[in-house]
Amino acid sequence: MAYSKELFEYGREILNRRRQRAFQTLEERKRELYVCVPRLEQIEKELSMTGYAAIRAAMSGKQGLRQLEQIKERNLSLQKERQSILRSIDLPEDYLTEPFTCPLCHDEGYRDGKRCKCFEKILKEEALRRLNSKSPLALCHFSNFDLSYYADTANNGPSAREQMKKIFRFCRDYAKTFSPNGPNLLMSGRTGLGKTHLSLSIAKEVMEKGYGVIYGSTPDFLSQIEKERFSRSENDLQTLDLMLECDLLILDDLGAEFATTFTGAVVYQLLNTRLNKRLSTIISTNLSLQELLKLYGERVFSRIIGSYVPLFFVGQDIRQKKRTSFPFLTVLSLHIKMHPEIGFWGAFLYRYPIKQNQ
């Protein structure tokens, strides 16, 4: 996967810190142990000497072969003695080697000329974090989803509250039992019915389980992908790749983007590729099924209908209800807009002055 130069520099800095920490930790261990067990320091010096001796013997040609074999035997003997001493004081045999975070590449980031898995993990996790940095993940969770905003009465059939209670429980169970190859979800309904809140709640809980989640506005994603696609730098091509490979992709507000041939092709690629890879996707949209068909055509629509669990959100606009539930805030906001210099408390005292005792 291609990453930006800035992201690579970030990853290299993380690896450098890990290496420095490993070297520092080893030096601290040596200082402590050598005071208590001087023989360990002697062994370390002798091992260094055998290393230099081996180099000289190797440069002596055939005459140094027997000497090299003797040096090798001495080196192994010293290592065994060191391991025996460490075991006797209840320390692991590798206690006097650098405690690198990654034992495969020793925190250098590359192994056999290729990026090590540890380096790839750093780059991918940071790329995901940056993609999600603008999402209000911390504000929404299942515990503050309020069903009381949905009507509890209905003329025929179940009420809006009963229907939304089922959707709420389904989403909560979905997050609780999430696996990357689980079902795909289509959250459909008018604006302000809780689609964003529940999709964010799912994202938050799934991320806490350690899965790679990308959440964001579909128009913003498509705009970024288009910018990267036509960029002159190949290292900027990362958003689409990350969206194609993450454990859970949540496309909020699908259909709100400015529709072009390019955006339609990207939406199809995202949905089709993730279906083929058996990776979970959640779509949130204000459009009806008929509107989705009209906007994206049969290819995209058939994949949504055939492979997504539909969740139809009902009720009245919750955001509007919340605004009408707190009229004094609306009044204050008007005063602040008219007189921004007085601030919140100035507007509050203007609207609700403190009465003096007579």
Buried (B, 14 or more C-beta within 10 A) or exposed (E): BEBBEEBBEBBBEBBEEBBEBBBEEBEEBBEEBBEEBEEBBEBBEBBEBBEEBBEEBEEEEEEBEEBBEEBEEBBEEBBEBBBEBBEEEEBEBEBBEBBBBBEEBBBBBEBEEEBBEBBBBBBBEBBBEBBBEEBEBEEBBBEEBEBEBBBEEEEEEEBBBBBBBEBBEBBBEBBEEBEBEBBBBBBBBBBBBBBBBBBBBBBBBBBEEEBBBBBBBBBBBBBBBBEBEEEEEEBBBBBBBBBBBBBBBBBBBBBBBEEEEEBBEBBBBBBBBBBEEEBBBBBBBBBBBEEBBEBBEEEBBEBBEEBBEEBEBBBEEBEEBEEEEEEEEEBBEEBBEEEEEBEEEBBBEBEEEEEEEE
